[in-house]
Amino acid sequence: MTLDPIWLTRELVGIDSTTYHEGAAGDFLEEFLASRGWVVEKTPVPQPEESGRTGERWNVYAGPDAPELVFSTHIDTVPPYIPFSEDAEFMYGRGVTDAKGIIAAQVAAAERLRAEGYAVGLLFLSGEERDSAGAKVANENAKASRFLINGEPTDNRLALASKGALRVVLTARGTMAHSAYPELGESAIHKLVEVLARMRALELPVEEDIGPSTLNIGLIQGGRAPNVIADHAEAQVLIRLVCDSASTRAAIEECAAGLAEVDFTLEIPFVRLRSLEGFPTMVAKFTTDIPQLNNWGEPLLLGPGSIHVAHTPYEKLAKRELLEAVDLYVEVAKRLLG
């Protein structure tokens, strides 16, 4: 029976799978794919201590032991969970674009290719939205595939590159004192503000055909009260990389010298990707699981939906675009496999 990807998207979005809560969605995918004749493997992904959870979470692989091509994307979504809704043109809810509609399109495409005799697989992963934990687990037990088509919202265009990410934690320390006598203390917040001002003034690397590195100060916390000199302050910063991170790391350390401690807590490298003649292209300013899946074959990046509505309360996906993605995935796979 032909799979309706709109129906499958509806079913998947009906399951809350925000990061660290992927268990139920993984169970559903295992049972659903097995019911359609796929050989399915479900692999546990450990819960990190920071999650505060003990519930199970999974990677799900469906397909042969030696696929020529594997479709892949992620099961988890960012919070908060938003229930599914729809009208005649669009689907709405958390994950319709990033990335449960993509799961549905990839399953529908893989079933069409399998029916024509192509050896294709499906790999759905936990933890992409936080630290690519599922991708790291999957890479240790990779299948011998020639190509990996990773799914993220690219407006159905092949990505020429995907920016990297460098996550930085800055910690400043000081001495508490009564705010009426600042000379008796040392403000950690004042130190941190100075570091952040220096960082904002940095001329970060630019790649001519990709664009600039970008910097976002995402979190700031510290201090005790308005009338207390702060003894502690912390900020978390994310830089989108367009090249090797060495010069950016050195610049950040120079900004913080003598004022704050620097901890680089996560790095996802910048990657260039393959294009195919005749297919529209774009540059992904976001990161993906691709750098952690290097054992799964040559990567391409493609998927329906706009990244501009992902991670927002207004996440939506046009039904027409989802159906077009199925045809596009089939066409790209056939082009790659000859």
N, C-alpha and C positions, 0 to 999 in steps of 0.2 A: 504494500500500500504506500502511495506517495506521501511523503511527510510534509505537513503544513508548517513552515517555520514560524508563522504568526501564532499558531496554536502553541508551539513549543516555547516560544518567548513568553507567552502568557503564563504557562505553567511554571517556568523557571523564575520569573519575576514574582510569582506568588509565594516563593520561598525566600525568607530572609537569610542572606548569606554574606552579611557584612563581615569584614576581615576578622578572623578567629572564630567565626560562626558558620563555617562552610560545610559542616558535617551533613546536614539534612539535604542540601543541594547535591553533594557528592553521592549520597545514597540514591537520590532520585535518578541521577544520570546513569549510575551503574545499572539500576533495575530497568530503566527505559531502554538503554542501548542493548542490554542483554535480550530484552523482549523482541528486539528487531534483528536478532541474529548476530550481533557483534560479540566477539570474544573480548571480555572486559577484565582489566586489572585495576584494583583499587589499592592505592598505596598511602599509608598514613603519613601525615606531615606533622611534626612535633609542634606543640603549643609553646611559644616563648614565655618566659617568666613574666614579662611585662603585660601579657594578655590577661593574667589573673584567671584564666579558664583552664578547665581540664577536659572539656568536650572534644570529641574526635573531629578531625578535619582531614580531607583527602585530596590526592591527585587521582584522576580517572583517565586511564588509557584504554582505547578500544581499537582493535585492528590486528593485523598479522604481526608476527615477530620480526619480519624484515620488510617493513613498508618502504616504498620508494619515496613517498611524500607524506608528511604529517601536517594536519591542521591543528593549531593550538591557540588557546586564549585562556582567560582566568575565570574562575568560579566566583571569587570574592568581589564585593562591591564596597564602596565607601559608605560610612554612615551619614545621615540616618536612613533607616529603611523607609521607603515610600511605596505604598501598595500600587498594584497595577491598575491602570484604567486605559480606556481607548475611545476613539471616535472613528469616523469613517476613514480618516486619513492617517492619523498618528496613533502610536502607542506611547504611554507615559508610565513612569515609575522608576524606582531605583534599579539600574542595570539594563534597561531596555537598550541603551546605547553602549554602556561600558560595564559588562560585555556580554550580557545574556542573549541579546539579539544576535550577536556574533556567534555565540555557541550554536544557536538554532540554525543560522545560515550555513555554518560549517558542517553540521550534521547532515543537513539536507543535501549539500554539495557532495559530501563524502559518500552518501548513499547512492547518488546518481553515478559517481565515478566507480564505485564498487560494482554496481550492476553492469557496467561496461567492461569489467575485468581489470581495472586499475588496482594496484596494491597500495591502498591509502589507509592512514590511521588518524585517530583523534586523540588529542592530549589536552585535558582540562585541569587547571592548576589552582592551588590555594595560595593566598598570601601575596599576590602581585602588587596589591595596592599599598603594602607596607614595606616588604623587604625581599620579595621574590623567593620566599622560603620554599614554596612548592617547586619552583623551577630548579632550585639548587638540588633538591631531592631527586627530581626527575633526571637531571643531567648525570647523576651517578649510575643510572640504569637505562641509558639511552638505547633506543632501537637504531638499527643501521640504516636510517633514512637518508636519502640524497638531498631532500629539500624540506624546509620548515616554513609554512605560511602562518605567521603569527597574526592574530586578529586584534586590532584596536581601532577606535573610530578615526578613520582617515577620509571620510566622505567618499568611499569607494575608489580611492586613488592609491597607487603604489607609492610608498614612502621611499625617497632617495636617501634619507638619513633619519636617525633618531638621536635627539640630544641626550647627553648623559646627565647625571645628577651627583652633586657633592653636598652631603648634609653635614653641618658644622654645629657643635655645641660650644658656646663661649661662656666661661664661668669667671666672674670677677668676685674678689673677696675684699672686705674692708674691716673697719672697726666701728662698733656701735658707740654712739654718744647722743647726748641731748641735742636736738636740732638748733637750739639757741646758742650752742657753743660748738660750731662745726670744726673749730681748730683742734678740738679734743678727739675727734674721730676721723674716719677716712671712708668716704662713701663708695661702696661697690657699684651702685647705680651710676654715679657720675663717671666712673671708670668705664663701665659697659657702654654708656651712651657715647663716650669718646671713641671707643673701638668701632661701634656701629656707624658713626659718622664717617670715620676713615674708610670703612668698607664701602659705604655708599658712594664715596668719591673715587673708588678704584676704576681704572680703565681696564675692564675685563677683556679677554680675548674675543676677537671677531673672526669668523670664517667666511670668506667672501661669498660662497654660494649657499651658505647655510644661515648666516645671520650672527647676532651677538650672543655672548653669554649673558644670562640674566641673574639677578640676585633678589631674593625675597626674604625679609625678616619676618618669620612666621609666628614666633612665640617669644614673649618677654615676661619674666617673672622675677620678683625679688623684693627686698625691703621688709620692714616690720610695721611701720605706721608713718603718717605724714610728719610727725614730730620726732622721729628717730633717724639718726644717720644709719644708712643701710649697711649691713655687714655682709650681704650676699646678694648676687644678682646673676641671672642666667638668660641667655637668648639662644634660640635655635634658628639657623639660617640655612636656606637651600639655594645652591647655585646650579643653574642649568648649563652644562658644559658643551662646548662645541669643538673641543680638542683635548689633548692630554691635560691632566689636572695639575701637573707639577708647578707651573708658574702661578696658578691661582692659589694653590696651597701656600706657596712661599709668600705671596702678597698678603694673604690673610694672617699668617703668622707674624709678619712685620707690623701689620695694623694693631695686633694684640700685644706686641712685645712690651713687657713691664706693666701691663694693665689687666690682662685676663688670660686664663688658660684656654687652650684650643684643643678640641677633641673632634677629629673627623670620624663620624660614626657610621657613614654609609657612602660608598661610591659606586655608581653605575656608569660605565664608560660610554662615551660618544661612539656611535657606530654609523658607518656608511652601508647602504643596502643596495641590492640589485633592482634594476628596473627592467621592463620589457617593452620593446618597440610597439607603439600603437596604444599603450595604456597611459592614461593621465597620471601625473605624479604630484607629490607634495613633499614638504619637509615636516617631520613630526617634532614639535618643540617639547614633547614629553618623553618619558622613559618607558621601557617595556621590559618584559621577561627575556628578550632576545639575547642580551649579553650573558645570561646564565644558562642558555640552552645551546651552547656551541657544539655539543656532541650530537645534535639532532639534524645536522645537515645545513646546507646553505640557506640563510634566512631571507624571507621577504616579509613585508609588513603591509597589511591591507584589511580594511573592514568598513562596514556601513556606519553611518552616523557621524555627528559632529562632536569633536572634543570640546567645543565651546559650551555645550549644554551638559556634558558629563560632570559629575561632582557638584551639581547644582540642584535646587528644588524644582527646576524646570526640565529635567532630563526627558527627552522624547526621541522617537525614531519614526520616520515615515515608513508605512507598510510597503509602499512602492520601492523604497530604497533597500529594504530588507530583501525583497524578492529579487531585485537586481543583483544584490550581493551574491546570492546563490549562483546565478548564472556566471557572474564574474569569477568566483572561486573555481568553478568548473573549467572555465576558459583558461585561466592562468595555470591551473594544474596540468591541463592537456598540453599547453604550450611548453611547460617545463619538461614534461615527460615524453614529449614527442609523439 
